Amino acid sequence: MIPAYNEEGSIGELLDRIMMLYPDAEIIVVDNNSSDRTAEIAASRGVRVIFEGRQGKTNAMLAAFRNVRTEYAIMMDADCTYSPEDSALLIDVLKGEGADVVLGSRLRGEMEDGSISRLNRIGNHILSLTATILYNPVSDVCTGHWAFRRRAIDYLLERGLKYPGFELEAEMFSKLARSDLRIVEVPISYRRRSDEPKLSSLPDGFRIFKTLIFERLR
């Protein structure tokens, strides 16, 4: 499951790598109102392309969740910062450890120089510490590389996700952490983006922080 917004520079490379590694996998790309060739490039690879007109990563992922037809599913950003090779590790842990959700932790793994700015690294530590205090221990609550068992996807669809933007991961974690579903975290690798990141460090970081607090109070 790949939510994508204006990622024509990376989506082709990412899909090629996934298809080489996992030729039998079903790949869903959710185009979230891209104004570039993201959808065209994805369609040229023969993958399933879904169009989601409501802007925001959460809306894109809800569309992906509703269209998943498999028992296990991977969520990965479209910018080639996450390694498809790590997806196999996440699925292995999902199956082998009886987990329902597996998070790939960038902060516990190997990060390419320049992949996360000093400000963002500090922010991620603060947000993950907040999530640990309010919910369950986690080292990288903002990671974009997750693995889900079917029942975890069904749970999220039943509960609903209401924050539209980069709060997605924090909201999913807050809801899953209060369920009877088992969450596991494993180290992954992380690469530098080839262009400017879409996340605005301070405004988006504050919104993620508020999401963790408000969800705890619900």
N, CA, C and O of each residue as an XYZ file, in Angstrom:
872
protein
N       0.854     -1.172      0.000
C       0.000      0.000      0.000
C       0.898      1.233      0.000
O       1.671      1.450      0.933
N       0.789      2.033     -1.051
C       1.687      3.174     -1.204
C       0.861      4.436     -1.448
O       0.357      4.631     -2.553
N       0.713      5.298     -0.438
C       0.072      6.592     -0.668
C       1.045      7.505     -1.400
O       2.223      7.562     -1.046
N       0.566      8.222     -2.418
C       1.488      8.993     -3.249
C       0.885     10.336     -3.637
O      -0.259     10.427     -4.082
N       1.693     11.372     -3.454
C       1.297     12.721     -3.872
C       2.499     13.390     -4.519
O       3.460     13.747     -3.839
N       2.443     13.558     -5.830
C       3.528     14.211     -6.584
C       4.885     13.560     -6.324
O       5.828     14.207     -5.867
N       4.958     12.269     -6.625
C       6.202     11.522     -6.417
C       6.701     10.906     -7.725
O       7.200      9.781     -7.726
N       6.569     11.643     -8.854
C       6.989     11.090    -10.140
C       8.486     10.800    -10.190
O       8.927      9.959    -10.973
N       9.263     11.482     -9.372
C      10.707     11.261     -9.393
C      11.149      9.984     -8.704
O      12.287      9.553     -8.888
N      10.271      9.361     -7.907
C      10.681      8.189     -7.131
C       9.774      6.978     -7.300
O      10.216      5.853     -7.068
N       8.524      7.173     -7.697
C       7.567      6.066     -7.685
C       7.976      4.941     -8.632
O       7.783      3.769     -8.310
N       8.534      5.276     -9.790
C       8.937      4.237    -10.737
C      10.037      3.356    -10.177
O       9.959      2.130    -10.260
N      11.062      3.973     -9.606
C      12.161      3.205     -9.014
C      11.658      2.324     -7.881
O      12.045      1.161     -7.774
N      10.803      2.872     -7.043
C      10.283      2.101     -5.914
C       9.497      0.887     -6.401
O       9.711     -0.223     -5.914
N       8.599      1.085     -7.348
C       7.793     -0.021     -7.846
C       8.641     -1.079     -8.529
O       8.376     -2.272     -8.385
N       9.653     -0.657     -9.267
C      10.544     -1.615     -9.924
C      11.245     -2.499     -8.889
O      11.383     -3.708     -9.079
N      11.680     -1.885     -7.804
C      12.372     -2.645     -6.763
C      11.425     -3.612     -6.065
O      11.790     -4.756     -5.795
N      10.204     -3.156     -5.769
C       9.226     -4.022     -5.110
C       8.866     -5.201     -6.007
O       8.797     -6.339     -5.542
N       8.638     -4.934     -7.279
C       8.230     -5.997     -8.204
C       9.348     -7.014     -8.427
O       9.083     -8.195     -8.650
N      10.583     -6.556     -8.369
C      11.711     -7.472     -8.512
C      11.825     -8.382     -7.284
O      12.098     -9.576     -7.405
N      11.611     -7.796     -6.101
C      11.751     -8.546     -4.861
C      10.557     -9.440     -4.569
O      10.713    -10.549     -4.058
N       9.355     -8.950     -4.896
C       8.126     -9.656     -4.533
C       7.209     -9.755     -5.762
O       6.200     -9.055     -5.836
N       7.548    -10.603     -6.705
C       6.798    -10.664     -7.970
C       5.341    -11.086     -7.805
O       4.518    -10.813     -8.679
N       5.013    -11.744     -6.700
C       3.644    -12.215     -6.500
C       2.809    -11.263     -5.641
O       1.634    -11.528     -5.386
N       3.399    -10.174     -5.203
C       2.674     -9.248     -4.322
C       1.685     -8.403     -5.112
O       1.939     -8.034     -6.259
N       0.559     -8.103     -4.484
C      -0.363     -7.118     -5.058
C       0.074     -5.746     -4.569
O       0.235     -5.541     -3.366
N       0.266     -4.811     -5.483
C       0.725     -3.470     -5.139
C      -0.408     -2.479     -5.395
O      -0.964     -2.422     -6.492
N      -0.737     -1.707     -4.374
C      -1.769     -0.672     -4.488
C      -1.103      0.688     -4.321
O      -0.502      0.967     -3.283
N      -1.208      1.528     -5.336
C      -0.754      2.918     -5.252
C      -1.993      3.797     -5.184
O      -2.854      3.739     -6.062
N      -2.078      4.607     -4.145
C      -3.200      5.537     -4.013
C      -2.713      6.925     -4.396
O      -1.947      7.553     -3.665
N      -3.168      7.394     -5.553
C      -2.793      8.730     -6.016
C      -3.712      9.754     -5.362
O      -4.931      9.722     -5.532
N      -3.095     10.665     -4.609
C      -3.855     11.620     -3.801
C      -3.819     13.011     -4.430
O      -3.246     13.950     -3.876
N      -4.451     13.118     -5.612
C      -4.544     14.404     -6.320
C      -3.196     14.902     -6.834
O      -2.943     16.106     -6.821
N      -2.342     14.014     -7.278
C      -1.055     14.446     -7.827
C      -1.265     15.288     -9.076
O      -2.158     15.020     -9.880
N      -0.424     16.317     -9.228
C      -0.474     17.154    -10.428
C       0.641     16.799    -11.399
O       0.804     17.460    -12.425
N       1.404     15.771    -11.088
C       2.490     15.343    -11.968
C       2.150     13.969    -12.560
O       0.976     13.612    -12.651
N       3.157     13.207    -12.958
C       2.940     11.939    -13.657
C       2.967     10.723    -12.718
O       3.186      9.599    -13.170
N       2.751     10.937    -11.441
C       2.810      9.831    -10.487
C       1.890      8.682    -10.884
O       2.332      7.536    -10.967
N       0.618      8.976    -11.129
C      -0.346      7.927    -11.464
C      -0.007      7.257    -12.789
O      -0.135      6.040    -12.924
N       0.423      8.045    -13.761
C       0.774      7.500    -15.075
C       1.938      6.527    -14.979
O       1.914      5.452    -15.579
N       2.960      6.916    -14.217
C       4.141      6.056    -14.058
C       3.768      4.777    -13.329
O       4.216      3.694    -13.706
N       2.948      4.893    -12.284
C       2.522      3.706    -11.540
C       1.712      2.769    -12.435
O       1.927      1.557    -12.424
N       0.787      3.327    -13.205
C      -0.042      2.506    -14.086
C       0.788      1.801    -15.149
O       0.456      0.694    -15.573
N       1.874      2.450    -15.580
C       2.721      1.843    -16.615
C       3.423      0.590    -16.108
O       3.872     -0.237    -16.901
N       3.521      0.446    -14.773
C       4.129     -0.755    -14.192
C       3.103     -1.872    -14.017
O       3.453     -2.974    -13.595
N       1.852     -1.597    -14.334
C       0.829     -2.625    -14.232
C       0.294     -2.848    -12.836
O      -0.380     -3.848    -12.591
N       0.580     -1.929    -11.898
C       0.074     -2.083    -10.536
C      -1.333     -1.493    -10.445
O      -1.802     -0.827    -11.368
N      -1.977     -1.742     -9.347
C      -3.328     -1.235     -9.127
C      -3.255      0.215     -8.638
O      -2.671      0.487     -7.589
N      -3.842      1.137     -9.391
C      -3.822      2.555     -9.038
C      -5.231      2.978     -8.637
O      -6.187      2.796     -9.392
N      -5.343      3.543     -7.446
C      -6.610      4.053     -6.924
C      -6.487      5.560     -6.794
O      -5.448      6.064     -6.369
N      -7.535      6.283     -7.154
C      -7.528      7.731     -7.038
C      -8.368      8.146     -5.829
O      -9.538      7.781     -5.713
N      -7.749      8.913     -4.937
C      -8.444      9.426     -3.761
C      -8.467     10.951     -3.831
O      -7.424     11.597     -3.730
N      -9.653     11.519     -4.004
C      -9.775     12.959     -4.190
C      -9.705     13.775     -2.923
O      -9.417     14.971     -2.972
N      -9.967     13.147     -1.776
C      -9.864     13.886     -0.515
C      -8.391     13.982     -0.127
O      -7.711     12.969      0.035
N      -7.914     15.207      0.016
C      -6.490     15.408      0.230
C      -6.064     14.929      1.615
O      -6.812     15.050      2.585
N      -4.858     14.386      1.691
C      -4.290     13.996      2.978
C      -3.891     12.534      3.005
O      -4.573     11.679      2.440
N      -2.776     12.256      3.670
C      -2.241     10.899      3.731
C      -3.222      9.932      4.381
O      -3.321      8.776      3.971
N      -3.949     10.402      5.394
C      -4.911      9.533      6.060
C      -6.001      9.084      5.100
O      -6.367      7.909      5.081
N      -6.526     10.014      4.300
C      -7.560      9.651      3.334
C      -7.030      8.654      2.305
O      -7.739      7.733      1.899
N      -5.785      8.845      1.892
C      -5.179      7.910      0.943
C      -5.048      6.520      1.548
O      -5.311      5.521      0.878
N      -4.644      6.450      2.806
C      -4.470      5.148      3.431
C      -5.801      4.481      3.733
O      -5.900      3.256      3.664
N      -6.827      5.256      4.067
C      -8.145      4.661      4.254
C      -8.623      4.008      2.959
O      -9.214      2.928      2.981
N      -8.361      4.672      1.831
C      -8.713      4.082      0.533
C      -7.946      2.779      0.311
O      -8.505      1.803     -0.190
N      -6.670      2.767      0.682
C      -5.871      1.542      0.541
C      -6.399      0.439      1.446
O      -6.550     -0.701      1.009
N      -6.680      0.767      2.701
C      -7.196     -0.229      3.642
C      -8.486     -0.862      3.129
O      -8.683     -2.071      3.249
N      -9.353     -0.044      2.564
C     -10.641     -0.552      2.079
C     -10.471     -1.476      0.868
O     -11.371     -2.254      0.551
N      -9.334     -1.392      0.201
C      -9.117     -2.181     -1.006
C      -8.154     -3.347     -0.817
O      -7.868     -4.068     -1.773
N      -7.658     -3.541      0.383
C      -6.742     -4.660      0.637
C      -7.516     -5.968      0.606
O      -8.596     -6.078      1.187
N      -6.949     -6.961     -0.082
C      -7.617     -8.258     -0.200
C      -6.763     -9.390      0.372
O      -7.090    -10.560      0.177
N      -5.701     -9.070      1.058
C      -4.769    -10.083      1.554
C      -4.775    -10.124      3.080
O      -5.271     -9.206      3.733
N      -4.228    -11.182      3.632
C      -4.150    -11.330      5.091
C      -3.080    -10.416      5.685
O      -3.224     -9.935      6.809
N      -2.004    -10.178      4.928
C      -0.910     -9.326      5.405
C      -0.702     -8.193      4.419
O      -0.833     -8.377      3.209
N      -0.377     -7.020      4.944
C      -0.185     -5.859      4.074
C       0.899     -4.954      4.632
O       1.085     -4.849      5.845
N       1.608     -4.306      3.723
C       2.675     -3.372      4.058
C       2.253     -1.959      3.664
O       1.683     -1.757      2.592
N       2.530     -0.989      4.521
C       2.381      0.425      4.182
C       3.778      1.027      4.022
O       4.641      0.851      4.882
N       3.988      1.734      2.920
C       5.297      2.320      2.652
C       5.136      3.636      1.904
O       4.317      3.735      0.990
N       5.911      4.643      2.285
C       5.883      5.920      1.580
C       6.432      5.760      0.163
O       7.170      4.820     -0.131
N       6.057      6.698     -0.709
C       6.386      6.592     -2.135
C       7.697      7.275     -2.513
O       8.044      7.317     -3.693
N       8.428      7.808     -1.546
C       9.574      8.660     -1.859
C      10.916      7.933     -1.877
O      11.964      8.575     -1.957
N      10.897      6.602     -1.803
C      12.124      5.788     -1.851
C      13.024      5.975     -0.629
O      14.207      5.637     -0.681
N      12.494      6.498      0.446
C      13.304      6.619      1.660
C      13.328      5.305      2.444
O      14.272      5.033      3.185
N      12.287      4.498      2.274
C      12.228      3.196      2.937
C      12.656      2.101      1.974
O      12.395      2.176      0.773
N      13.310      1.094      2.508
C      13.835      0.015      1.680
C      12.815     -1.113      1.545
O      12.369     -1.657      2.555
N      12.433     -1.479      0.312
C      11.519     -2.614      0.133
C      12.068     -3.914      0.707
O      11.302     -4.796      1.096
N      13.396     -4.036      0.762
C      13.983     -5.244      1.334
C      13.535     -5.447      2.783
O      13.393     -6.582      3.236
N      13.314     -4.349      3.508
C      12.896     -4.446      4.911
C      11.467     -4.944      5.061
O      11.087     -5.413      6.134
N      10.674     -4.850      4.007
C       9.283     -5.302      4.097
C       9.205     -6.785      4.432
O       8.328     -7.203      5.188
N      10.109     -7.580      3.879
C      10.129     -9.016      4.176
C      10.386     -9.256      5.656
O       9.799    -10.159      6.253
N      11.258     -8.454      6.250
C      11.536     -8.570      7.679
C      10.287     -8.270      8.491
O       9.971     -8.989      9.438
N       9.575     -7.207      8.124
C       8.360     -6.843      8.850
C       7.318     -7.949      8.772
O       6.671     -8.266      9.771
N       7.151     -8.540      7.585
C       6.176     -9.620      7.427
C       6.616    -10.865      8.206
O       5.783    -11.537      8.815
N       7.911    -11.174      8.191
C       8.415    -12.327      8.940
C       8.132    -12.182     10.427
O       7.739    -13.143     11.089
N       8.332    -10.975     10.952
C       8.056    -10.733     12.363
C       6.558    -10.815     12.635
O       6.132    -11.343     13.662
N       5.765    -10.286     11.704
C       4.312    -10.344     11.842
C       3.847    -11.790     11.974
O       3.000    -12.101     12.811
N       4.397    -12.666     11.152
C       4.001    -14.070     11.164
C       4.670    -14.844     12.302
O       4.025    -15.629     12.998
N       5.966    -14.611     12.478
C       6.734    -15.435     13.409
C       6.525    -15.113     14.868
O       6.685    -15.993     15.714
N       6.171    -13.881     15.195
C       6.027    -13.479     16.595
C       4.568    -13.276     16.997
O       4.288    -12.786     18.091
N       3.653    -13.645     16.131
C       2.245    -13.519     16.468
C       1.792    -12.088     16.648
O       0.851    -11.818     17.395
N       2.459    -11.168     15.965
C       2.092     -9.757     16.084
C       0.939     -9.433     15.138
O       0.697    -10.150     14.167
N       0.244     -8.360     15.431
C      -0.811     -7.863     14.557
C      -0.348     -6.653     13.756
O      -0.861     -6.380     12.671
N       0.627     -5.932     14.302
C       1.190     -4.750     13.649
C       2.686     -4.731     13.919
O       3.122     -4.983     15.042
N       3.472     -4.433     12.888
C       4.918     -4.281     13.063
C       5.331     -2.924     12.522
O       5.028     -2.581     11.380
N       6.023     -2.155     13.348
C       6.541     -0.851     12.952
C       8.026     -0.973     12.636
O       8.776     -1.601     13.382
N       8.449     -0.366     11.521
C       9.861     -0.311     11.202
C      10.482      0.932     11.810
O      10.128      2.049     11.433
N      11.389      0.757     12.732
C      11.989      1.887     13.445
C      13.242      2.396     12.738
O      14.251      1.696     12.658
N      13.164      3.621     12.227
C      14.332      4.254     11.620
C      15.369      4.608     12.676
O      16.573      4.497     12.440
N      14.898      5.030     13.833
C      15.799      5.532     14.870
C      16.589      4.415     15.540
O      17.602      4.679     16.188
N      16.145      3.185     15.394
C      16.901      2.032     15.909
C      17.697      1.346     14.815
O      18.475      0.434     15.094
N      17.513      1.777     13.566
C      18.180      1.144     12.439
C      19.288      1.996     11.861
O      19.842      2.852     12.551
N      19.618      1.769     10.595
C      20.681      2.498      9.919
C      20.080      3.594      9.048
O      19.274      3.320      8.159
N      20.474      4.831      9.309
C      19.973      5.971      8.559
C      21.093      6.600      7.745
O      22.180      6.864      8.259
N      20.817      6.832      6.479
C      21.786      7.483      5.609
C      22.031      8.910      6.092
O      21.113      9.567      6.584
N      23.259      9.389      5.955
C      23.579     10.756      6.342
C      22.668     11.742      5.607
O      22.532     11.682      4.385
N      22.048     12.645      6.362
C      21.180     13.646      5.772
C      19.751     13.202      5.562
O      18.934     13.968      5.051
N      19.430     11.961      5.952
C      18.069     11.458      5.742
C      17.067     12.108      6.691
O      15.903     12.287      6.334
N      17.504     12.457      7.880
C      16.663     13.151      8.857
C      17.463     14.308      9.423
O      18.582     14.115      9.898
N      16.908     15.495      9.380
C      17.603     16.659      9.916
C      17.723     16.553     11.435
O      17.011     15.778     12.073
N      18.614     17.327     11.992
C      18.806     17.320     13.442
C      17.512     17.703     14.158
O      17.156     17.113     15.178
N      16.811     18.702     13.606
C      15.553     19.147     14.210
C      14.515     18.031     14.173
O      13.834     17.777     15.166
N      14.395     17.367     13.030
C      13.419     16.288     12.918
C      13.775     15.101     13.800
O      12.893     14.445     14.355
N      15.060     14.830     13.926
C      15.476     13.717     14.795
C      15.084     13.994     16.243
O      14.559     13.122     16.935
N      15.348     15.230     16.690
C      14.962     15.613     18.053
C      13.446     15.534     18.211
O      12.938     15.026     19.210
N      12.728     16.049     17.202
C      11.277     16.013     17.250
C      10.730     14.605     17.314
O       9.791     14.329     18.060
N      11.328     13.697     16.516
C      10.877     12.302     16.540
C      11.102     11.667     17.904
O      10.261     10.905     18.382
N      12.224     11.976     18.530
C      12.485     11.441     19.869
C      11.452     11.959     20.868
O      10.951     11.202     21.699
N      11.139     13.247     20.784
C      10.152     13.837     21.707
C       8.778     13.211     21.494
O       8.100     12.851     22.456
N       8.372     13.084     20.241
C       7.061     12.507     19.945
C       6.990     11.035     20.350
O       5.967     10.582     20.863
N       8.062     10.295     20.126
C       8.073      8.884     20.503
C       8.090      8.723     22.018
O       7.477      7.799     22.553
N       8.791      9.620     22.710
C       8.768      9.591     24.179
C       7.367      9.894     24.693
O       6.893      9.264     25.639
N       6.708     10.863     24.062
C       5.333     11.187     24.442
C       4.417      9.983     24.243
O       3.602      9.671     25.111
N       4.550      9.304     23.099
C       3.741      8.125     22.829
C       4.040      7.007     23.820
O       3.139      6.274     24.228
N       5.308      6.878     24.207
C       5.694      5.859     25.178
C       5.055      6.120     26.539
O       4.562      5.198     27.188
N       5.067      7.376     26.962
C       4.492      7.739     28.254
C       2.971      7.559     28.256
O       2.397      7.074     29.231
N       2.330      7.953     27.158
C       0.865      7.933     27.107
C       0.296      6.567     26.750
O      -0.822      6.239     27.148
N       1.057      5.764     26.002
C       0.515      4.513     25.472
C       1.444      3.337     25.780
O       1.437      2.797     26.886
N       2.243      2.953     24.780
C       3.155      1.817     24.895
C       4.554      2.240     24.467
O       4.701      3.231     23.751
N       5.591      1.506     24.893
C       6.950      1.834     24.455
C       7.084      1.796     22.939
O       6.660      0.834     22.299
N       7.674      2.842     22.364
C       7.901      2.918     20.921
C       9.069      3.860     20.688
O       9.196      4.875     21.373
N       9.923      3.533     19.724
C      11.100      4.369     19.468
C      10.918      5.291     18.276
O      11.645      6.274     18.136
N       9.942      4.980     17.401
C       9.772      5.780     16.174
C       8.295      5.785     15.779
O       7.887      5.087     14.851
N       7.511      6.572     16.490
C       6.062      6.578     16.284
C       5.672      7.186     14.939
O       4.552      6.978     14.473
N       6.575      7.929     14.313
C       6.268      8.610     13.047
C       6.740      7.835     11.816
O       6.668      8.356     10.703
N       7.213      6.627     11.990
C       7.693      5.866     10.843
C       6.590      5.648      9.809
O       5.416      5.515     10.155
N       6.986      5.614      8.533
C       6.032      5.380      7.463
C       6.079      3.980      6.895
O       5.495      3.720      5.843
N       6.770      3.064      7.576
C       6.901      1.676      7.101
C       6.277      0.755      8.144
O       6.868      0.507      9.195
N       5.091      0.255      7.854
C       4.330     -0.584      8.773
C       3.930     -1.879      8.075
O       3.825     -1.933      6.849
N       3.709     -2.923      8.879
C       3.093     -4.157      8.399
C       1.859     -4.434      9.241
O       1.876     -4.253     10.458
N       0.782     -4.877      8.584
C      -0.497     -5.107      9.259
C      -1.007     -6.511      8.993
O      -0.875     -7.032      7.885
N      -1.583     -7.113     10.004
C      -2.422     -8.282      9.817
C      -3.836     -7.794      9.500
O      -4.218     -6.689      9.886
N      -4.600     -8.612      8.804
C      -5.936     -8.214      8.360
C      -6.795     -7.669      9.501
O      -7.499     -6.675      9.320
N      -6.745     -8.305     10.672
C      -7.622     -7.867     11.757
C      -7.244     -6.483     12.286
O      -8.091     -5.774     12.828
N      -5.979     -6.097     12.130
C      -5.577     -4.750     12.541
C      -6.141     -3.706     11.579
O      -6.574     -2.634     12.003
N      -6.133     -4.021     10.287
C      -6.732     -3.118      9.293
C      -8.228     -2.976      9.541
O      -8.765     -1.868      9.508
N      -8.898     -4.093      9.790
C     -10.335     -4.055     10.064
C     -10.627     -3.217     11.309
O     -11.610     -2.478     11.351
N      -9.770     -3.337     12.315
C      -9.956     -2.573     13.548
C      -9.854     -1.073     13.269
O     -10.669     -0.293     13.761
N      -8.857     -0.669     12.482
C      -8.687      0.746     12.178
C      -9.848      1.282     11.346
O     -10.294      2.411     11.551
N     -10.333      0.477     10.414
C     -11.485      0.903      9.620
C     -12.731      1.028     10.491
O     -13.547      1.928     10.291
N     -12.873      0.133     11.445
C     -14.038      0.184     12.339
C     -13.976      1.407     13.254
O     -14.983      2.084     13.466
N     -12.794      1.684     13.792
C     -12.640      2.825     14.697
C     -12.634      4.158     13.954
O     -13.094      5.172     14.478
N     -12.111      4.148     12.735
C     -12.040      5.366     11.945
C     -10.777      6.164     12.231
O     -10.223      6.102     13.328
N     -10.333      6.909     11.237
C      -9.174      7.789     11.351
C      -9.614      9.169     10.900
O     -10.113      9.327      9.786
N      -9.436     10.170     11.751
C     -10.045     11.469     11.463
C      -9.057     12.585     11.163
O      -9.438     13.601     10.580
N      -7.788     12.418     11.550
C      -6.813     13.484     11.299
C      -6.246     13.299      9.891
O      -5.700     12.234      9.602
N      -6.355     14.295      9.002
C      -6.128     14.049      7.575
C      -4.677     13.964      7.126
O      -4.401     13.327      6.109
N      -3.743     14.576      7.835
C      -2.397     14.746      7.307
C      -1.360     13.813      7.896
O      -1.577     12.606      8.002
N      -0.216     14.394      8.283
C       0.894     13.598      8.788
C       0.664     13.091     10.208
O       1.555     12.490     10.808
N      -0.531     13.332     10.744
C      -0.878     12.767     12.053
C      -1.243     11.290     11.953
O      -1.451     10.628     12.970
N      -1.321     10.774     10.726
C      -1.788      9.407     10.494
C      -1.124      8.393     11.405
O      -1.814      7.659     12.114
N       0.195      8.336     11.401
C       0.896      7.297     12.148
C       0.648      7.416     13.648
O       0.476      6.408     14.333
N       0.629      8.647     14.157
C       0.373      8.846     15.587
C      -1.033      8.409     15.953
O      -1.243      7.803     17.004
N      -2.004      8.713     15.088
C      -3.380      8.304     15.381
C      -3.528      6.789     15.316
O      -4.179      6.190     16.172
N      -2.924      6.163     14.297
C      -2.999      4.704     14.225
C      -2.384      4.066     15.463
O      -2.960      3.149     16.048
N      -1.208      4.557     15.861
C      -0.533      3.974     17.021
C      -1.381      4.150     18.275
O      -1.521      3.219     19.070
N      -1.948      5.343     18.454
C      -2.727      5.605     19.669
C      -3.943      4.692     19.750
O      -4.293      4.228     20.835
N      -4.588      4.429     18.625
C      -5.760      3.557     18.625
C      -5.356      2.091     18.804
O      -5.980      1.366     19.579
N      -4.333      1.662     18.102
C      -3.906      0.272     18.192
C      -3.345     -0.057     19.571
O      -3.519     -1.171     20.066
N      -2.671      0.912     20.193
C      -2.053      0.670     21.499
C      -3.091      0.440     22.590
O      -2.786     -0.170     23.615
N      -4.305      0.920     22.382
C      -5.359      0.742     23.377
C      -6.277     -0.430     23.042
O      -7.299     -0.634     23.697
N      -5.910     -1.188     22.031
C      -6.679     -2.368     21.667
C      -5.995     -3.603     22.264
O      -5.006     -3.492     22.990
N      -6.543     -4.785     21.943
C      -5.897     -6.016     22.386
C      -4.978     -6.584     21.306
O      -4.571     -7.744     21.372
N      -4.655     -5.749     20.304
C      -3.769     -6.161     19.232
C      -2.310     -5.990     19.652
O      -1.979     -5.071     20.400
N      -1.452     -6.865     19.174
C      -0.042     -6.856     19.578
C       0.797     -6.065     18.590
O       0.761     -6.326     17.388
N       1.560     -5.090     19.100
C       2.429     -4.239     18.292
C       3.886     -4.592     18.578
O       4.290     -4.699     19.736
N       4.668     -4.770     17.520
C       6.096     -5.066     17.644
C       6.856     -4.059     16.794
O       6.337     -3.556     15.797
N       8.080     -3.771     17.194
C       8.920     -2.809     16.481
C      10.249     -3.460     16.112
O      10.843     -4.172     16.922
N      10.714     -3.214     14.885
C      11.998     -3.768     14.449
C      12.811     -2.676     13.759
O      12.230     -1.770     13.161
N      14.145     -2.741     13.827
C      14.981     -1.738     13.149
C      14.904     -1.882     11.631
O      14.851     -2.994     11.104
N      14.898     -0.747     10.937
C      14.937     -0.738      9.473
C      15.949      0.313      9.014
O      16.472      1.085      9.817
N      16.209      0.324      7.718
C      17.095      1.327      7.135
C      16.275      2.492      6.594
O      15.076      2.362      6.345
N      16.936      3.627      6.418
C      16.239      4.832      5.954
C      17.184      5.650      5.094
O      18.325      5.909      5.476
N      16.684      6.067      3.897
C      17.496      6.810      2.941
C      17.070      8.271      2.868
O      15.983      8.642      3.310
N      17.932      9.074      2.311
C      17.642     10.490      2.125
C      16.737     10.686      0.917
O      16.891     10.009     -0.100
N      15.792     11.618      1.033
C      14.949     11.981     -0.107
C      15.777     12.677     -1.171
O      16.765     13.348     -0.870
N      15.361     12.510     -2.422
C      16.073     13.162     -3.521
C      15.618     14.611     -3.710
O      16.294     15.396     -4.374
N      14.454     14.966     -3.116
C      13.969     16.340     -3.204
C      13.583     16.828     -1.815
O      13.875     16.166     -0.819
N      12.934     17.974     -1.746
C      12.577     18.544     -0.454
C      11.440     17.754      0.194
O      10.500     17.358     -0.494
N      11.511     17.518      1.514
C      10.432     16.803      2.194
C       9.146     17.615      2.223
O       9.175     18.846      2.215
N       8.022     16.915      2.258
C       6.726     17.584      2.290
C       6.317     17.967      3.712
O       5.484     18.854      3.901
N       6.894     17.308      4.702
C       6.555     17.587      6.085
C       7.206     18.883      6.541
O       8.390     19.108      6.290
N       6.432     19.742      7.214
C       6.939     20.971      7.826
C       7.232     20.668      9.286
O       6.315     20.388     10.059
N       8.494     20.720      9.667
C       8.935     20.178     10.952
C       8.121     20.674     12.142
O       7.535     19.866     12.863
N       8.076     21.979     12.358
C       7.430     22.499     13.563
C       5.907     22.433     13.499
O       5.302     21.904     14.431
N       5.247     22.946     12.441
C       3.778     22.869     12.407
C       3.254     21.440     12.429
O       2.339     21.122     13.189
N       3.833     20.576     11.595
C       3.363     19.193     11.560
C       3.731     18.448     12.837
O       2.956     17.622     13.318
N       4.899     18.730     13.385
C       5.286     18.107     14.645
C       4.336     18.464     15.767
O       3.991     17.614     16.588
N       3.910     19.723     15.808
C       2.972     20.148     16.846
C       1.616     19.472     16.661
O       0.972     19.096     17.640
N       1.177     19.317     15.407
C      -0.098     18.638     15.154
C      -0.022     17.169     15.572
O      -0.987     16.625     16.111
N       1.114     16.532     15.326
C       1.284     15.138     15.745
C       1.257     15.034     17.270
O       0.648     14.120     17.827
N       1.917     15.973     17.936
C       1.926     15.999     19.403
C       0.503     16.156     19.943
O       0.106     15.452     20.871
N      -0.261     17.082     19.359
C      -1.638     17.292     19.796
C      -2.482     16.042     19.573
O      -3.343     15.718     20.390
N      -2.238     15.345     18.473
C      -2.989     14.124     18.197
C      -2.762     13.082     19.287
O      -3.708     12.447     19.752
N      -1.507     12.906     19.692
C      -1.203     11.944     20.751
C      -1.898     12.325     22.053
O      -2.411     11.459     22.761
N      -1.918     13.608     22.367
C      -2.573     14.058     23.599
C      -4.087     13.899     23.512
O      -4.707     13.334     24.413
N      -4.677     14.393     22.438
C      -6.135     14.361     22.317
C      -6.666     12.934     22.263
O      -7.719     12.640     22.829
N      -5.936     12.042     21.581
C      -6.388     10.659     21.515
C      -6.311      9.988     22.886
O      -7.126      9.114     23.184
N      -5.372     10.368     23.706
C      -5.275      9.825     25.051
C      -6.455     10.270     25.917
O      -6.907      9.527     26.788
N      -6.943     11.473     25.675
C      -8.038     12.030     26.458
C      -9.421     11.570     25.993
O     -10.418     11.750     26.692
N      -9.462     10.967     24.786
C     -10.746     10.517     24.259
C     -11.298      9.339     25.047
O     -12.376      8.837     24.731
